[in-house]
């Protein structure tokens, strides 16, 4: 298979490959999350109710981003395995198949989210802020394609080692949104709807960059032409067998956030939902290093598995855990030390000033949630890289939807510890589930290694 500098850098030493892929991903993800936080911070100036409304929209938005990431993971996994097997034509064909999958999914989700948005929000418990939530959400989800396609296309670029083109559009989107948010919200007086319009405009610009590189400039490693498309149902199946579970994993994460919103609404009311919404955005930044390293591991694991190099697979998995854990500890310490200052981002106006001490308290407790994430995330992402999407889904299902939700309920309601019990339950459930997932990954790699030796 023809090679280039990008491919050479990700098909050799798995540690170097993870470093090459992870750090730019981390930077772009950080900008995206900062964008999300600043979106919430500007809306917080409108009062607790608009901020709580965004809290109810956020899980749906994250489902949308998660589906895009899921399609990207499916593309990344399949293309990487073809690259590992040194089959460029197969990899190119898989990339084109991935584009068709992403477009189809975007159309379907646009219809679902715009038609059933009010019903979904009411089910989620957003009745008290339904007008704010609808104003924000309907604008956002009318342009589903602008949000879903960039992370889907990013998986293709990551598979060929072109990390710059995978991350620059996302970073550009975040920076533009950060700049124009206050203009639409306050200068133009559009309120919470202005925040949604700013997000859509920024997302469209990021998407155009990718379309320009792929279909106009045409200087990517893969060639996106119909003449190179050879329809294979097996390819669609291979993409979806990773994409669907990976998307469902994001759905599970969003569903857990929805359930936590409901738990907190029942126990403490809308104000504490706003606290959770604001604080969770900061915690989401804290887990970014682990997620970025894990996402890099998809490519490395796919290449190693496609090349039948089980030792590189093991090295990549263990290095991902080590690197992710080191970075997570650093971030956790920073959040803990500066919790008071960080909380002021959401409490700078008279409408929201009372939230600051509660957000700071939330942050100092929930930094413990960040620490086990590298262990569980690595397990899930490495299985995705190997094309074992259902296994990855089961790991996330056990960790988040079963253990986190169960422990949060037991501690919050059964033991009557209230909101504090919910926070502790999330931490305990995540830690136990992450350990279970990684132990199984090590067992699977060891089993596969022994099988390879026996086969040879």
C-alpha positions, 0 to 999 in steps of 0.5 A, spaced: 500 500 500 502 507 498 504 510 504 505 517 506 508 521 512 501 521 516 501 514 515 508 512 517 507 516 523 501 511 526 503 505 523 510 504 527 511 505 535 504 505 538 506 510 543 508 515 538 502 514 534 498 515 540 502 521 542 501 524 535 494 523 535 491 524 542 494 531 543 491 535 537 485 531 539 485 534 546 486 541 544 480 541 539 476 537 544 478 542 549 476 548 545 469 545 543 468 544 551 470 551 552 465 553 547 460 549 550 461 552 557 462 559 555 455 558 551 452 556 558 456 562 561 453 567 557 446 564 557 447 564 565 447 571 565 439 571 562 438 567 569 437 560 572 431 558 568 435 559 561 441 555 564 437 550 566 433 549 559 440 548 556 441 543 561 435 539 558 437 540 551 445 538 552 443 531 553 440 531 546 445 535 543 450 530 546 447 524 543 447 528 536 455 529 537 455 522 540 452 519 533 457 523 529 463 520 533 460 513 533 459 514 525 466 517 525 469 511 530 466 506 525 469 509 519 476 510 523 476 502 525 474 499 519 479 504 515 484 503 520 484 495 519 484 496 512 490 500 513 493 495 517 492 490 512 496 494 507 489 495 502 489 502 500 483 500 495 479 497 501 480 503 505 478 508 500 472 504 499 470 504 506 471 512 507 466 513 501 461 508 505 462 512 511 460 518 508 454 515 505 452 512 512 453 519 515 449 523 511 443 518 511 443 518 519 443 526 519 437 526 515 433 521 519 436 525 526 433 531 523 426 529 522 426 525 529 429 531 533 425 537 530 418 533 530 418 530 537 423 535 541 417 538 545 415 531 547 422 529 549 423 535 553 417 534 557 418 526 558 425 529 560 422 533 566 423 540 562 416 542 563 418 548 567 422 551 562 419 548 556 419 555 552 426 556 553 428 549 551 424 549 545 427 556 543 434 553 543 433 546 541 429 547 535 434 552 531 439 547 533 436 541 531 434 544 524 441 544 522 443 537 525 447 535 519 452 541 521 453 538 528 453 531 526 457 530 519 464 534 522 465 528 527 463 523 522 468 526 517 474 527 522 474 519 523 476 518 516 482 523 517 484 520 523 484 513 520 489 516 515 493 520 520 491 527 518 490 529 525 490 536 523 484 536 518 481 532 523 481 537 529 482 544 525 475 544 523 472 543 530 477 548 533 475 553 528 467 552 530 469 552 537 473 559 536 468 562 532 462 560 536 466 563 542 466 570 539 459 571 536 455 568 542 455 574 546 453 578 539 447 574 538 445 573 545 446 580 548 448 585 542 442 583 537 438 581 543 436 574 541 437 571 548 437 564 548 435 563 541 441 567 539 446 562 542 443 556 538 444 561 532 451 562 533 452 555 534 449 553 528 453 558 524 460 556 527 458 549 525 457 550 518 463 554 517 467 548 520 463 543 516 465 547 510 472 546 511 472 539 511 468 539 504 473 544 501 478 539 503 475 533 501 471 535 494 474 541 492 481 541 493 482 534 493 488 533 496 487 528 501 490 521 502 483 518 500 480 520 494 472 521 494 470 520 487 464 515 485 468 511 481 472 509 487 466 507 490 464 499 490 458 498 494 459 492 499 454 491 504 459 488 508 462 494 509 456 498 511 455 492 516 462 493 519 461 500 519 455 500 523 457 494 527 462 499 531 458 506 529 451 503 532 454 501 539 459 507 539 453 512 538 449 508 543 454 509 548 454 516 547 446 516 548 447 512 554 452 517 557 446 523 555 441 518 558 445 518 565 445 526 565 437 526 563 436 521 569 441 525 574 437 531 572 430 528 574 433 525 580 436 532 582 429 535 580 425 531 585 430 532 590 432 539 590 429 543 584 430 547 578 436 551 581 440 545 583 439 542 576 442 549 574 448 547 578 449 540 576 448 543 568 454 548 570 458 543 574 458 538 569 460 542 563 467 543 567 467 535 569 466 534 562 473 538 560 476 534 566 475 527 562 477 530 555 484 528 556 482 520 557 477 521 551 482 524 547 487 518 548 482 513 548 480 516 541 487 516 539 487 508 541 481 507 536 486 508 530 492 504 533 488 498 535 485 498 529 491 498 525 495 493 530 489 488 529 488 489 522 496 487 522 495 481 527 500 485 531 497 483 538 503 486 542 502 493 539 495 492 541 497 491 548 502 496 548 497 501 545 492 499 551 496 500 557 500 506 554 493 509 553 491 508 560 497 510 563 497 517 559 490 518 560 491 517 568 497 522 568 493 527 565 487 526 568 490 527 575 493 534 573 486 536 571 483 534 577 488 537 581 487 544 577 479 544 578 479 542 585 484 548 587 481 553 582 473 551 583 471 557 586 474 561 581 471 557 575 464 557 579 464 564 577 464 563 570 456 561 571 455 566 577 457 573 574 450 576 574 445 578 579 440 573 576 445 567 578 450 569 583 447 565 588 450 559 584 457 560 585 458 556 592 454 550 590 458 549 583 464 550 587 462 544 592 460 540 586 466 541 583 471 539 589 467 532 590 466 530 582 473 531 580 473 524 583 469 522 577 474 524 573 480 519 575 477 512 573 475 515 566 482 513 563 481 506 565 474 505 562 475 509 556 481 505 554 477 499 554 471 501 550 475 505 545 480 499 544 474 494 543 471 499 538 478 499 534 478 492 533 471 492 530 468 489 537 462 495 538 457 490 541 463 489 547 464 496 547 457 498 548 456 492 554 462 495 558 459 502 557 452 500 559 454 496 565 459 502 568 454 508 566 447 506 565 447 500 571 452 502 576 452 509 576 444 510 576 444 504 581 449 507 586 446 514 585 439 512 586 441 508 592 445 513 596 441 519 594 434 516 595 434 509 599 440 512 604 437 519 604 443 522 602 440 527 597 444 531 592 451 529 595 449 521 595 447 522 587 454 525 586 458 520 590 453 514 587 456 517 580 463 516 582 463 509 585 459 506 579 464 509 574 470 507 578 467 499 579 465 499 572 471 502 569 475 497 572 471 491 570 471 493 563 479 494 563 480 487 566 476 484 561 480 487 555 486 485 558 483 478 558 481 478 551 488 481 549 491 475 552 486 470 550 487 473 543 495 473 543 495 465 545 490 464 540 495 467 535 501 463 537 497 457 537 495 458 530 502 460 527 
